[in-house]
């Protein structure tokens, strides 16, 4: 155990998800009105979904970020608090609106449109050494969307390592298609890198998956790649471990599955579970999240994950 108040610190990419679902959700311009079968308005944001799942698995999670002074902002604060996340560092920005992502969900595929709002309002000045030192581990997600932090992301990770934290990075997608931002320097301070298959190829600059893996595994101690229906694979030094997953039950939209996987994997890793168990926990969380609508509704609780239970004496 540790005397630090938090197991995990997360930088919030706080936004709400407006999820529109139908067999055909492609808009048609020219003032054509189309009907959709269903919609949901729920908390979104990769890091917020991650934080909710980590807290549900029993980790002490603090989240730092901004929301607008509006109903979507309150929705996010309430959803995180209900999941067990400490929201004392999630503040209201009086001049900005809360970020919003519109998801157009069609079968197992989806397209996304995002208004950042307060999502990228954090800057280096918000991240004090006192706050960093309050946690065992820093999970840095949505690297490219959090553009207020992007010029200083390498420095932030270096400070975290100097203060004794372990670190993980889930860059998520880069809307600007740059993908670098001195990536080689930043990865020196990353203990666990958690891209999906497409992101790994972009981060590595390699279009071939095997070549992407070879490049990235040489840069970080632990490379974990999410492969959707094919489960996930982890590489550590010369070891390669994979875990398959059964398809999620019908009715879900897949939103937040990768974020819930990352939270589950790190819950196992921070609990010193074997890598095989970490993968299994991550896949269980990802599959559960994918089985429901929205990123957090299907997330399992600690009692639902046998691999995280204490070993019998």
PLY file of the C-alpha trace (Angstrom):
ply
format ascii 1.0
element vertex 313
property float x
property float y
property float z
element edge 312
property int vertex1
property int vertex2
end_header
0.00 0.00 0.00
0.98 3.67 -0.25
0.32 6.75 1.83
-0.52 8.74 -1.32
-4.19 9.74 -1.46
-4.72 8.57 -5.06
-3.81 5.53 -7.11
-4.49 7.32 -10.39
-4.44 10.87 -11.69
-6.18 11.56 -15.00
-6.44 14.73 -17.12
-10.08 15.10 -18.14
-11.11 15.42 -21.78
-14.54 16.28 -20.43
-17.36 16.19 -22.96
-20.80 14.72 -23.40
-21.67 12.19 -26.09
-24.79 12.65 -28.17
-25.26 9.21 -29.72
-27.55 8.91 -32.76
-28.29 5.34 -33.85
-29.95 3.91 -36.94
-29.26 1.65 -39.93
-28.61 4.84 -41.90
-27.29 7.85 -40.01
-25.47 9.53 -42.89
-26.66 13.16 -43.10
-27.96 14.49 -46.38
-27.40 18.18 -47.06
-29.86 20.34 -48.96
-32.09 20.67 -45.88
-33.14 17.03 -46.04
-34.57 15.80 -42.74
-34.00 12.16 -41.81
-35.28 10.23 -38.81
-33.10 8.14 -36.49
-34.18 5.17 -34.41
-32.74 6.25 -31.07
-30.42 8.63 -29.24
-28.62 8.95 -25.91
-26.97 11.88 -24.15
-24.29 10.58 -21.78
-20.88 11.42 -20.37
-18.13 10.97 -22.96
-14.43 11.66 -23.22
-11.85 8.89 -23.33
-10.20 9.94 -20.07
-13.50 10.44 -18.25
-14.73 6.99 -19.32
-11.35 5.55 -18.28
-11.56 7.27 -14.89
-15.08 5.97 -14.26
-14.08 2.39 -14.99
-10.92 2.60 -12.88
-12.90 3.93 -9.91
-15.52 1.19 -10.31
-12.68 -1.32 -10.02
-11.71 0.04 -6.62
-8.88 2.43 -7.56
-8.71 5.84 -5.93
-8.98 8.15 -8.92
-8.60 11.93 -9.14
-9.46 13.83 -12.31
-8.24 17.30 -13.31
-10.09 19.28 -15.94
-12.66 21.87 -16.94
-16.34 21.81 -17.81
-18.64 24.64 -18.82
-21.19 26.28 -16.56
-24.03 24.36 -18.17
-26.19 21.25 -17.88
-23.76 19.00 -19.82
-20.98 20.03 -17.43
-23.09 19.07 -14.42
-23.97 15.78 -16.10
-20.24 14.95 -16.32
-19.51 15.94 -12.72
-22.43 13.85 -11.47
-21.54 10.82 -13.60
-17.92 10.81 -12.43
-18.88 11.28 -8.78
-21.43 8.46 -8.99
-18.69 6.19 -10.36
-16.47 7.00 -7.36
-14.08 9.46 -9.03
-12.79 12.34 -6.90
-13.95 15.46 -8.78
-12.51 18.17 -6.52
-10.08 19.19 -9.31
-12.75 19.28 -12.02
-13.68 22.95 -12.15
-16.31 25.00 -13.97
-15.12 27.49 -16.60
-17.56 30.42 -16.69
-16.79 31.50 -20.28
-16.64 28.16 -22.08
-19.21 25.55 -23.00
-18.74 21.90 -22.13
-17.28 19.85 -24.97
-19.61 17.69 -27.04
-19.13 14.78 -29.44
-21.88 13.65 -31.81
-21.60 9.94 -32.57
-23.33 8.68 -35.71
-23.65 4.95 -34.99
-24.47 2.60 -37.85
-24.13 -1.12 -37.08
-20.68 -1.70 -35.56
-19.23 1.43 -37.16
-19.47 5.07 -36.15
-18.33 8.55 -37.13
-17.70 11.38 -34.69
-17.98 15.17 -34.73
-16.49 17.03 -31.75
-16.75 20.57 -30.39
-13.90 20.98 -27.90
-15.38 23.72 -25.71
-13.67 23.51 -22.30
-12.16 20.11 -23.13
-8.74 21.57 -24.01
-8.69 24.40 -21.44
-6.05 22.77 -19.20
-2.53 24.19 -19.43
0.81 23.31 -17.88
0.15 25.86 -15.11
-2.77 23.73 -13.84
-0.55 20.72 -13.18
1.36 21.33 -9.98
4.01 19.09 -8.51
1.83 18.78 -5.43
-1.01 17.35 -7.48
1.24 14.99 -9.42
2.89 13.75 -6.24
-0.51 12.93 -4.74
-0.88 9.90 -7.06
0.92 6.62 -7.68
0.26 6.65 -11.41
-0.48 9.22 -14.14
-2.67 8.12 -17.03
-2.36 10.56 -19.93
-5.07 10.17 -22.55
-6.50 12.14 -25.48
-3.05 13.57 -26.11
-4.00 15.45 -29.28
-7.42 16.73 -28.23
-5.98 18.28 -25.04
-4.21 20.90 -27.10
-3.69 23.26 -24.16
-1.30 20.66 -22.70
0.20 19.45 -25.97
3.17 21.86 -26.12
4.24 20.63 -22.66
3.24 16.97 -22.71
6.81 15.65 -22.65
7.70 17.93 -19.74
4.60 16.83 -17.81
5.48 13.15 -18.17
9.11 13.83 -17.23
7.98 15.67 -14.08
5.70 12.77 -13.17
8.56 10.27 -13.49
10.88 12.50 -11.45
8.26 12.58 -8.70
8.15 8.77 -8.63
4.93 8.07 -10.55
4.48 5.34 -13.07
2.87 6.49 -16.29
0.65 5.30 -19.12
-0.23 6.91 -22.43
-3.29 6.38 -24.62
-2.92 9.00 -27.34
-6.26 8.30 -29.03
-6.84 9.63 -32.54
-5.14 12.75 -33.90
-7.73 14.85 -35.80
-4.91 16.91 -37.32
-3.14 13.76 -38.59
0.27 14.91 -37.29
0.83 12.06 -34.81
4.31 13.05 -33.69
4.84 16.14 -31.47
8.26 14.83 -30.37
6.88 11.38 -29.70
10.30 9.76 -29.35
11.17 12.09 -26.45
7.83 11.58 -24.72
7.90 7.79 -24.91
11.08 7.77 -22.79
8.84 8.66 -19.85
6.03 6.18 -20.58
5.80 2.83 -18.76
2.69 1.54 -20.58
1.63 2.54 -24.09
-1.98 1.64 -24.95
-2.88 2.36 -28.60
-5.34 0.52 -30.77
-4.11 -1.12 -33.97
-4.68 1.89 -36.25
-3.13 4.30 -33.76
-0.08 2.07 -33.39
0.54 2.21 -37.12
0.27 6.00 -37.18
2.42 6.47 -34.07
5.13 4.23 -35.47
5.01 5.64 -39.00
4.67 2.07 -40.28
1.72 0.87 -42.37
2.51 -2.78 -41.66
1.25 -3.93 -38.27
4.23 -6.18 -37.50
6.64 -3.37 -38.33
4.62 -0.96 -36.16
4.84 -3.34 -33.22
8.57 -3.82 -33.69
9.20 -0.09 -33.65
6.98 0.75 -30.67
8.03 -2.18 -28.46
11.61 -0.93 -28.72
10.54 2.45 -27.30
8.50 1.51 -24.21
8.81 -1.12 -21.47
5.23 -2.32 -21.96
3.29 -2.09 -25.23
-0.39 -3.04 -25.13
-2.35 -2.95 -28.39
-6.14 -3.15 -28.46
-7.35 -5.18 -31.45
-11.14 -4.83 -31.14
-12.83 -8.23 -31.72
-9.44 -9.95 -31.73
-8.83 -8.96 -28.12
-5.47 -7.49 -27.15
-1.76 -8.22 -27.14
0.99 -7.13 -24.75
4.72 -7.07 -25.39
7.32 -6.84 -22.63
10.98 -7.28 -23.64
10.95 -10.57 -25.57
7.58 -11.70 -24.24
4.40 -11.56 -26.31
1.08 -12.44 -24.69
-2.32 -12.30 -26.38
-5.87 -12.64 -25.13
-8.91 -13.23 -27.29
-12.41 -12.04 -26.48
-15.90 -13.19 -27.35
-17.99 -10.68 -29.32
-20.07 -8.40 -27.12
-23.80 -9.10 -26.98
-25.90 -7.23 -29.54
-27.33 -3.85 -28.62
-24.20 -1.97 -27.60
-22.36 0.68 -29.60
-18.72 0.03 -28.68
-18.18 3.52 -27.29
-15.63 3.50 -24.47
-14.64 -0.15 -24.90
-10.96 0.72 -25.42
-10.96 3.12 -22.47
-12.57 0.55 -20.18
-10.03 -2.02 -21.40
-7.18 0.35 -20.51
-8.62 0.95 -17.03
-9.02 -2.78 -16.43
-5.52 -3.58 -17.65
-3.97 -0.90 -15.44
-6.04 -1.97 -12.43
-4.43 -5.37 -12.77
-0.97 -3.96 -13.47
-1.05 -1.56 -10.51
-2.20 -4.49 -8.39
0.87 -6.50 -9.46
-1.19 -9.12 -11.29
0.52 -11.21 -13.99
0.29 -9.76 -17.49
-1.99 -12.60 -18.56
-4.43 -11.58 -15.83
-4.12 -7.89 -16.73
-5.11 -8.67 -20.32
-8.03 -10.82 -19.18
-9.29 -8.07 -16.86
-8.94 -5.46 -19.59
-10.80 -7.59 -22.13
-13.59 -8.30 -19.66
-14.04 -4.57 -19.01
-13.88 -3.67 -22.71
-16.39 -6.33 -23.69
-18.77 -5.27 -20.90
-18.59 -1.63 -21.94
-19.15 -2.53 -25.60
-22.31 -4.45 -24.69
-24.20 -1.30 -23.65
-25.03 2.09 -25.12
-22.60 4.83 -24.09
-19.17 4.50 -22.56
-19.97 3.78 -18.91
-23.33 2.01 -18.61
-21.96 -1.51 -19.10
-18.77 -1.09 -17.06
-18.26 -3.84 -14.46
-17.73 -3.19 -10.77
-14.90 -4.64 -8.69
-17.13 -7.45 -7.43
-17.79 -8.53 -11.04
-14.10 -9.13 -11.85
-12.81 -12.35 -10.24
-9.20 -11.70 -11.28
-9.08 -8.59 -9.09
-10.36 -10.29 -5.96
-7.89 -10.88 -3.10
-6.29 -14.31 -3.10
-7.69 -16.62 -0.39
-5.39 -17.20 2.55
0 1
1 2
2 3
3 4
4 5
5 6
6 7
7 8
8 9
9 10
10 11
11 12
12 13
13 14
14 15
15 16
16 17
17 18
18 19
19 20
20 21
21 22
22 23
23 24
24 25
25 26
26 27
27 28
28 29
29 30
30 31
31 32
32 33
33 34
34 35
35 36
36 37
37 38
38 39
39 40
40 41
41 42
42 43
43 44
44 45
45 46
46 47
47 48
48 49
49 50
50 51
51 52
52 53
53 54
54 55
55 56
56 57
57 58
58 59
59 60
60 61
61 62
62 63
63 64
64 65
65 66
66 67
67 68
68 69
69 70
70 71
71 72
72 73
73 74
74 75
75 76
76 77
77 78
78 79
79 80
80 81
81 82
82 83
83 84
84 85
85 86
86 87
87 88
88 89
89 90
90 91
91 92
92 93
93 94
94 95
95 96
96 97
97 98
98 99
99 100
100 101
101 102
102 103
103 104
104 105
105 106
106 107
107 108
108 109
109 110
110 111
111 112
112 113
113 114
114 115
115 116
116 117
117 118
118 119
119 120
120 121
121 122
122 123
123 124
124 125
125 126
126 127
127 128
128 129
129 130
130 131
131 132
132 133
133 134
134 135
135 136
136 137
137 138
138 139
139 140
140 141
141 142
142 143
143 144
144 145
145 146
146 147
147 148
148 149
149 150
150 151
151 152
152 153
153 154
154 155
155 156
156 157
157 158
158 159
159 160
160 161
161 162
162 163
163 164
164 165
165 166
166 167
167 168
168 169
169 170
170 171
171 172
172 173
173 174
174 175
175 176
176 177
177 178
178 179
179 180
180 181
181 182
182 183
183 184
184 185
185 186
186 187
187 188
188 189
189 190
190 191
191 192
192 193
193 194
194 195
195 196
196 197
197 198
198 199
199 200
200 201
201 202
202 203
203 204
204 205
205 206
206 207
207 208
208 209
209 210
210 211
211 212
212 213
213 214
214 215
215 216
216 217
217 218
218 219
219 220
220 221
221 222
222 223
223 224
224 225
225 226
226 227
227 228
228 229
229 230
230 231
231 232
232 233
233 234
234 235
235 236
236 237
237 238
238 239
239 240
240 241
241 242
242 243
243 244
244 245
245 246
246 247
247 248
248 249
249 250
250 251
251 252
252 253
253 254
254 255
255 256
256 257
257 258
258 259
259 260
260 261
261 262
262 263
263 264
264 265
265 266
266 267
267 268
268 269
269 270
270 271
271 272
272 273
273 274
274 275
275 276
276 277
277 278
278 279
279 280
280 281
281 282
282 283
283 284
284 285
285 286
286 287
287 288
288 289
289 290
290 291
291 292
292 293
293 294
294 295
295 296
296 297
297 298
298 299
299 300
300 301
301 302
302 303
303 304
304 305
305 306
306 307
307 308
308 309
309 310
310 311
311 312
